Amino acid sequence: MTDRILDLRGLKCPLPALRTRKALREAAPGARLRVECTDPLSSIDIPNLLRETGDALEASAREGDVLVFRIVKAAG
């Protein structure tokens, strides 16, 4: 299954977390998201969002100036 890519580069807090929340609401259970952000606060906001929603952070990494989060939508 291919990841849906959310290019949130250049957006400042709280927009990356809000757009990620919206994408997760629209995603089917088991869907995968690759979220790409440049806002340093995303390293705090995205994991906190996932604790609230119950979705899984599969991996996170820094690729240059970009923070990349791989997220799996929780089942039901």
N, C-alpha and C positions, 0 to 999 in steps of 0.2 A: 504494500500500500504506500502511495506517495504522500509525503508530508504536504500540508497546506502551508505555504510560506506567508508570514505576515511581516512585511517590510515596514518597520516602525522607526527607521533611522531618522534622526533629526527631530523627533517628537520629544517634548519635555514632560516630566511628571505633572499630572497623573495620566496623561494620554496613553502611554504604552500599556499600562495596567488596564485602563478602561477598554481599550480596543481588544486586548487579549481576552478580557471577560466576555465581551460581546461575541467574539469568534468562538469561544468555548460554548456559550449558550446556543449558538447556531449549529455546532458540530454534533455529529452522531457519536454515540458511545464507541470507544475504541479508536476514534479518529486521532490523527497525529498532527500536531502543529509545530512548525519551526518558526520561532519568534526572533526577529533580529532587531536589536535596539542599540542606540548610541548613548542614551541617557544613563549615566552611572547609577542613578537611583533605581533603575530597573533591576539591578542585582539584588535589591532588597524587596522592591514592590512585587515583582513577578512571583518569587517563592512565597511571599505572604499571601498573595491572591490565591495561589494553588492550595495553600493550607485552608483557606476559607471555602474554596469550591470542592475540595476533595479530589481534584484531578492530579495526575502524577507528573512530576518533573523527572523525565527520563535522563536528561543530561543538560549541563550548562557549560559553556566554554566562552573564551574570549578569542575572537579572530581579528587581530589588529585592534581597531577602535570599536569593533562591533561585539556586543554581547549576544550570544546565541543560546536560546532555550529550546529544548525539545520536550514537548508536552504531549501526554496521552490523555484524552478525555475519558473520565471515569465511566464505567458502565452503570446505567440507570441510576 
